[in-house]
Amino acid sequence: MASIARSAARERILHTADRLFSERGIRDVGVDELVATSRVANATFYRHFPSKDELVLAFLVRSGEIRMPGTIVQQAFSLEMNKREQFLSIFDELDSWFRGPDFGGDATMNVLIEMGPQHALGKASLTQVVCLFQVLREQARNAGFHDPDDFAYSFQILMRGAIIAAQIGDIDAARRSKVFAGWLLDHQKV
């Protein structure tokens, strides 16, 4: 029974962190506010997350599992369609995400930009960026593209650019980026 209560408290802390970090960033949200808003005791908070950085790392993992570009890409490549359609479907998924009630941007990029690439949290974010690049490159390689590295870099630019544009108010950014992604796909085949 105690583990269920601990799990519920941990979940409340993560839910609160997700909302506050997404709305205001990492640095603007203090541990005292996280504790109060989560309705947990300081000891409970620190039992689950020995530091704020540990909480941010858990937030990044959780965000990646729920709604981040990496998850969207994995979903797209599991669809029963050809590679071109799978790549393009990424932008359909991004479009749905942008129009949904929980869109707050890409936590990975938000943390990287806020904390910088030299900070431990920035480095953790960079790891996720590299993982996404590797997935895109591998899919491009499997599709027989002439230059999988160049394609993966370019495609990730289109994805990240669409996310940033949506974050600042361009709700149609994924649809616009999909047009460029089609052009990119047409020019990368062997």
Phi and psi in degrees as a GROMACS rama.xvg file:
@    title "Ramachandran Plot"
@    xaxis  label "Phi"
@    yaxis  label "Psi"
@TYPE xy
-64.6112  -35.1711  ALA-2
-68.8036  -31.5762  SER-3
-66.5993  -42.61  ILE-4
-64.3573  -41.1558  ALA-5
-63.9212  -40.558  ARG-6
-64.7922  -41.3211  SER-7
-64.9301  -40.754  ALA-8
-64.9996  -44.0328  ALA-9
-60.7249  -42.6091  ARG-10
-64.27  -40.578  GLU-11
-62.6896  -41.8763  ARG-12
-62.5677  -46.7958  ILE-13
-63.7394  -41.0912  LEU-14
-62.3751  -44.4424  HIS-15
-63.4191  -45.5027  THR-16
-61.0963  -42.4922  ALA-17
-57.459  -48.726  ASP-18
-65.4215  -50.2105  ARG-19
-69.6718  -43.7289  LEU-20
-64.2485  -38.9258  PHE-21
-67.3403  -36.2682  SER-22
-77.2311  -40.3851  GLU-23
-125.765  -8.31852  ARG-24
95.2338  174.759  GLY-25
-77.1984  -50.4358  ILE-26
-67.2025  -26.8446  ARG-27
-80.8908  -10.0849  ASP-28
-111.008  119.132  VAL-29
-94.5142  164.025  GLY-30
-61.6508  -40.4159  VAL-31
-58.231  -42.5418  ASP-32
-66.979  -40.5419  GLU-33
-61.0822  -43.8556  LEU-34
-63.2057  -49.0463  VAL-35
-64.7685  -45.0974  ALA-36
-69.8281  -31.8532  THR-37
-78.1284  -13.7612  SER-38
59.0169  49.1402  ARG-39
-128.15  162.16  VAL-40
-80.3302  156.851  ALA-41
-53.7263  -44.7198  ASN-42
-61.1393  -37.95  ALA-43
-66.0191  -44.8465  THR-44
-56.4874  -52.4368  PHE-45
-71.7303  -21.531  TYR-46
-67.3881  -38.8482  ARG-47
-83.9437  -35.7141  HIS-48
-136.805  98.2189  PHE-49
-58.9007  -18.2744  PRO-50
-151.389  164.903  SER-51
-62.727  -37.7826  LYS-52
-59.794  -38.1838  ASP-53
-62.9104  -38.3634  GLU-54
-65.4705  -42.2969  LEU-55
-62.8354  -40.5074  VAL-56
-61.137  -43.2971  LEU-57
-64.3308  -39.0776  ALA-58
-60.1497  -43.0829  PHE-59
-63.5895  -43.8026  LEU-60
-62.5512  -47.3738  VAL-61
-62.0866  -44.7003  ARG-62
-60.7853  -40.2174  SER-63
-64.1815  -33.007  GLY-64
-77.7275  -29.5574  GLU-65
-90.0809  -49.6367  ILE-66
-154.549  23.9369  ARG-67
-94.7894  167.849  MET-68
-52.5247  -38.5505  PRO-69
-59.8892  -41.4124  GLY-70
-67.4685  -41.6795  THR-71
-62.0402  -42.1626  ILE-72
-64.6628  -44.4767  VAL-73
-59.6485  -42.2617  GLN-74
-62.8741  -42.7467  GLN-75
-61.9405  -41.3623  ALA-76
-79.1245  -4.13437  PHE-77
-93.9538  -6.70625  SER-78
-74.0755  148.152  LEU-79
-83.8199  83.5451  GLU-80
-158.636  171.684  MET-81
-72.5974  166.956  ASN-82
-58.3044  -42.7632  LYS-83
-58.2057  -47.7843  ARG-84
-64.8426  -36.7933  GLU-85
-62.6886  -47.0729  GLN-86
-60.3117  -44.9144  PHE-87
-68.0784  -31.0369  LEU-88
-65.1891  -20.3658  SER-89
-57.5145  -40.5107  ILE-90
-73.9428  -27.4856  PHE-91
-66.4381  -41.9711  ASP-92
-65.8301  -41.5026  GLU-93
-59.9283  -42.5111  LEU-94
-59.3316  -43.8137  ASP-95
-63.259  -41.9435  SER-96
-61.2871  -46.6705  TRP-97
-60.593  -33.6125  PHE-98
-88.556  -5.7009  ARG-99
-82.1729  163.948  GLY-100
-71.3746  -18.2395  PRO-101
-101.426  11.6736  ASP-102
-70.8893  122.519  PHE-103
-134.952  15.7544  GLY-104
92.853  -173.936  GLY-105
-95.086  107.63  ASP-106
-55.7244  -38.338  ALA-107
-58.1435  -50.7296  THR-108
-71.4278  -37.3421  MET-109
-59.7008  -45.0137  ASN-110
-67.9376  -42.177  VAL-111
-59.8332  -45.8475  LEU-112
-67.1827  -42.6262  ILE-113
-69.5475  -43.4513  GLU-114
-93.737  -22.9748  MET-115
87.3509  155.209  GLY-116
-71.6773  -13.9209  PRO-117
-89.227  -20.6241  GLN-118
-72.3896  149.158  HIS-119
-55.125  -39.0895  ALA-120
-71.1942  -35.8094  LEU-121
-63.518  -40.1977  GLY-122
-64.4983  -39.5374  LYS-123
-63.0825  -39.1662  ALA-124
-64.97  -42.6533  SER-125
-59.9538  -36.1234  LEU-126
-59.9224  -41.2709  THR-127
-68.2078  -36.7298  GLN-128
-62.6892  -44.3848  VAL-129
-63.8898  -40.1321  VAL-130
-60.8876  -43.4597  CYS-131
-62.2788  -44.4556  LEU-132
-56.8601  -44.8038  PHE-133
-63.6953  -39.1629  GLN-134
-64.4774  -45.8351  VAL-135
-62.888  -42.508  LEU-136
-63.7248  -42.8289  ARG-137
-64.1466  -41.6026  GLU-138
-65.2892  -38.2896  GLN-139
-66.2209  -40.2344  ALA-140
-62.6266  -45.0671  ARG-141
-62.2742  -30.7338  ASN-142
-81.0518  -6.58582  ALA-143
81.5762  24.5908  GLY-144
-66.3673  147.783  PHE-145
-61.479  -45.1454  HIS-146
-131.778  84.6493  ASP-147
-59.4507  -35.9134  PRO-148
-64.3606  -49.0255  ASP-149
-61.3482  -42.9637  ASP-150
-60.4227  -48.1925  PHE-151
-61.4625  -42.5744  ALA-152
-61.3813  -47.871  TYR-153
-64.4998  -43.0934  SER-154
-65.3611  -40.1684  PHE-155
-65.9419  -34.5946  GLN-156
-60.8478  -44.0162  ILE-157
-62.8836  -42.6427  LEU-158
-63.895  -53.1973  MET-159
-64.9097  -38.2537  ARG-160
-62.5839  -40.1018  GLY-161
-64.002  -41.085  ALA-162
-63.3026  -45.901  ILE-163
-64.3789  -42.7015  ILE-164
-61.256  -41.6945  ALA-165
-65.3524  -37.1168  ALA-166
-64.0154  -29.9372  GLN-167
-98.1821  11.7135  ILE-168
117.891  -5.6774  GLY-169
-86.634  89.1366  ASP-170
-65.51  -21.4655  ILE-171
-96.2718  13.4884  ASP-172
-59.66  -39.0967  ALA-173
-66.4055  -39.2688  ALA-174
-65.1  -40.1916  ARG-175
-66.9817  -42.8877  ARG-176
-66.4598  -30.8919  SER-177
-60.9828  -36.1586  LYS-178
-61.3753  -46.0709  VAL-179
-68.4816  -34.2444  PHE-180
-63.42  -39.1835  ALA-181
-60.8056  -43.8699  GLY-182
-62.0627  -44.959  TRP-183
-60.2056  -44.4096  LEU-184
-62.5478  -40.1893  LEU-185
-65.0214  -25.8474  ASP-186
-102.976  9.41632  HIS-187
-111.716  -10.951  GLN-188
-65.666  155.256  LYS-189
